[in-house]
Amino acid sequence: MSEKNAVIAVYRDRAQAEGTLKQLKQSGFDATALSIVGKDNHSAAFFAIPGIGRVVAGGPLVASIVRALEVNIAVGGESVIGAALCNIGIPENCVLEYESAIQSNRFLLLAQGTAEELETAKVVFEAARPVTLSVHSLTRRENLAA
């Protein structure tokens, strides 16, 4: 079984993140392996996240967000978004950076797959000139609530 990885880019705004998402889909990247999340103060949002506010989210990360909301995780300084990111395998030491980005009205775009699958994604991510771009080897948590 191939090791799973994630590439996470932080974009200045929703339009930039959604444009990159569209480019990834057009390049043939598996759309079911893409997630987007960010604050949305201008339209109806999917979630009201404690400590962050109204958030839009799409993709596989949504299941982790819903699960975190259901078990009301806010332990160890993690927010619901932080718990969701940790649950899919993002290292805890990186989660604060992503939470801060979302609180600063930035958008995260996340692609998951093998290292080989993510090579195409990284090229598309970089072309869109994100604020930051990181690659993570994913180590999933067994569950959100011990």
C-alpha positions in Angstrom: 0.0 0.0 0.0 1.4 3.4 -1.0 2.0 6.0 1.7 -0.5 8.9 1.7 0.6 12.4 1.5 -1.0 15.9 1.5 -0.1 19.1 -0.1 -1.6 22.2 1.6 -1.5 25.6 0.0 -2.7 28.8 1.8 -4.2 31.3 -0.6 -5.0 35.0 -0.1 -8.7 34.6 -0.9 -11.5 32.3 -1.9 -11.3 33.3 -5.6 -7.6 32.3 -5.8 -8.2 29.0 -4.0 -11.2 28.2 -6.2 -9.3 29.1 -9.3 -6.6 26.6 -8.3 -9.2 24.0 -7.5 -10.6 24.4 -11.0 -7.1 24.1 -12.5 -6.4 20.9 -10.5 -9.6 19.3 -11.8 -8.8 20.3 -15.4 -5.4 18.8 -15.1 -7.0 15.5 -14.2 -6.3 15.4 -10.5 -8.9 13.3 -8.6 -11.5 15.8 -7.4 -12.5 13.5 -4.6 -9.0 14.0 -3.1 -9.3 17.8 -2.9 -10.6 19.9 0.1 -11.0 23.6 0.5 -11.7 25.5 3.7 -11.8 29.1 4.8 -13.9 31.8 6.5 -16.8 33.2 4.5 -18.3 36.4 5.8 -20.1 37.3 2.6 -22.5 34.4 1.9 -24.2 31.5 3.6 -21.6 29.2 5.1 -21.7 25.5 5.7 -20.5 25.6 9.3 -20.3 27.9 12.3 -17.0 27.0 13.9 -16.4 28.1 17.5 -13.5 30.5 17.7 -13.4 31.0 13.9 -16.9 31.9 12.8 -18.6 31.1 9.5 -16.6 28.7 7.4 -17.1 27.1 4.0 -15.6 23.7 3.4 -15.7 21.1 0.7 -14.1 17.8 0.0 -13.0 14.9 2.2 -12.0 17.2 5.0 -15.7 17.9 5.6 -16.2 14.5 7.2 -13.4 15.2 9.7 -14.9 18.6 10.5 -18.4 17.1 11.0 -16.9 14.4 13.2 -15.0 17.0 15.3 -18.2 19.0 15.7 -20.2 16.0 16.7 -17.8 15.1 19.5 -17.2 18.7 20.3 -13.5 18.6 20.3 -11.7 21.6 21.8 -9.0 19.8 23.8 -5.3 20.6 24.0 -5.8 24.0 22.3 -7.2 22.4 19.1 -10.1 24.0 17.4 -12.6 22.0 15.4 -10.6 22.7 12.2 -7.4 21.8 14.0 -8.9 18.5 15.2 -10.1 17.8 11.7 -6.7 18.4 10.2 -5.0 16.3 12.8 -7.4 13.5 12.2 -6.5 13.2 8.6 -2.8 13.2 9.6 -1.6 16.7 9.4 1.1 17.1 12.1 0.0 19.0 15.2 2.9 21.4 15.0 1.6 22.7 11.6 -2.1 23.0 12.5 -1.7 26.3 14.3 -0.3 27.9 11.2 -3.4 26.7 9.2 -5.9 27.8 11.8 -4.2 31.2 11.9 -4.4 31.5 8.2 -8.2 30.7 8.2 -8.7 33.2 11.0 -6.9 35.8 8.9 -9.4 35.2 6.0 -7.1 33.0 4.0 -8.2 29.8 2.3 -6.6 26.4 2.5 -6.6 24.1 -0.4 -5.6 20.5 0.4 -4.8 17.6 -2.0 -4.3 14.1 -0.8 -2.7 11.2 -2.5 0.6 9.3 -3.1 3.8 11.3 -3.7 3.5 10.5 -7.4 -0.1 11.7 -7.6 0.8 14.9 -5.9 3.5 15.9 -8.3 0.9 17.3 -10.7 -0.9 19.0 -7.9 2.2 20.7 -6.7 2.9 22.2 -10.1 -0.7 23.6 -10.3 -0.5 24.9 -6.7 2.8 26.7 -7.3 1.6 28.3 -10.5 -1.2 30.0 -8.6 1.4 31.6 -6.2 0.1 30.6 -2.8 1.1 32.4 0.4 2.5 29.1 1.6 2.8 25.6 0.2 3.7 22.5 2.4 3.9 18.8 1.8 3.0 16.4 4.6 3.3 12.7 5.1 0.0 11.6 6.6 -0.3 9.6 9.8 -3.9 9.3 10.6 -5.2 9.4 14.2 -7.1 6.3 15.3 -10.0 8.4 16.5 -10.9 12.0 17.6 -12.1 11.2 21.1 -10.2 8.9 23.2 
